[in-house]
Amino acid sequence: MKEYLIKINEHNDLSFDEMESAIKMIMTGQIDQPDIESFLLGLNKKGISEDEITAAASVMKEKSLKFDIGDGNHIDTCGTGGTGIHTFNCSTASSFVAAAGGAKITKHGNKAISSKSGSADFLIEAGADINHDRKKLITIFNKIGFVFLFAPLHHQAMKYVMPARQKIAQKTIFNLLGPHTNPCNAKRQILGVYHKRLLKTFAKVSKNLDMEHMLIVHGDDGLDEITITSETNIAELKDHKITEYKISPKEFGINLASFEEIYANSPQESLMMVNKAFEGEKSAVQDMIAMNSGAALYIARIVDSINDGVELAFELMNNGKAANKLAEYVGVSNSI
């Protein structure tokens, strides 16, 4: 590790093999906390390369308690978080809309870190039991077509880095790895990032990790979602090619909204906002869910375009199917 620290502190990138070796030592408890802190801070100061993210994600996937589920056609909607902008739980709500439309979802997530309400907080507030062994998770998935993968239950090797991360109290490379390490090995994903510069990097990392279809998204307003307050930047990986473009709500017949309309101060408020959208109430919240679930339906191959997905998403909220899917998940999660 000492030679890696020297190299990083001289502002030189580690090779794939060097980074793989360093992360393996860290995630098996071989490195002291002060050296882990120096390693993470050194990477931050130097800037983290594509190869370093790829290598670290590969190790984290290897160390996770992964398991096979379904027929391999499932998708994830896990992003980086870290924007510091407190919106309702859009990606989680969008997952249920997509599931109501026939998409198979293995939603990877955690409790709130930088936001007021993480995906786990939202689901707990909705009444779901998110603490399940894999046999129960598979049962839930087979019945509902949606399952929530609570990150701490699947990435137990992270215990070796938590003290250092908590002491550092700033974003590190580990904030970039979670979205690349779905325990069920989802190959298609909407992945929101907290900074525009990560779009191309994450698309390349996804390609390195043999992902099938990815939408890496970042709003001009700073959101790690497809936003409705401005345009959204997208790097799409499909058929081994990366394409970059922007989309605007106006292209989908949706008006621009303000942050105040999508702000949520707590899991309770977030759930209330989502429930109203699922009851058919027209709002900026419903519009934003439709944009994101439309994209999810697109990568799940339920529809041929984001535009078709948005149209279907509105229908699934207005006819009650999205609300039914959420209620079914909560019920089944508590009954097994």
Sequence and secondary structure as in RCSB ss.txt:
>XXXX:A:sequence
MKEYLIKINEHNDLSFDEMESAIKMIMTGQIDQPDIESFLLGLNKKGISEDEITAAASVMKEKSLKFDIGDGNHI
DTCGTGGTGIHTFNCSTASSFVAAAGGAKITKHGNKAISSKSGSADFLIEAGADINHDRKKLITIFNKIGFVFLF
APLHHQAMKYVMPARQKIAQKTIFNLLGPHTNPCNAKRQILGVYHKRLLKTFAKVSKNLDMEHMLIVHGDDGLDE
ITITSETNIAELKDHKITEYKISPKEFGINLASFEEIYANSPQESLMMVNKAFEGEKSAVQDMIAMNSGAALYIA
RIVDSINDGVELAFELMNNGKAANKLAEYVGVSNSI
>XXXX:A:secstr
 HHHHHHHHTT    HHHHHHHHHHHTTT S HHHHHHHHHHHHHH   HHHHHHHHHHHHHHS     TTS  E
E          B  HHHHHHHHHHHTT  EEEEE S SSSS  HHHHHHHTT      HHHHHHHHHHHSEEEEE
HHHH GGGGGTHHHHHHH S  THHHHGGG  TT  SEEEEE SSTTHHHHHHHHHHHTT SEEEEEEETTS SS
  SSS EEEEEEETTEEEEEEE GGGGT     GGGTB SSHHHHHHHHHHHHTT  SHHHHHHHHHHHHHHHHT
TSSSSHHHHHHHHHHHHHTSHHHHHHHHHHHHHHH 
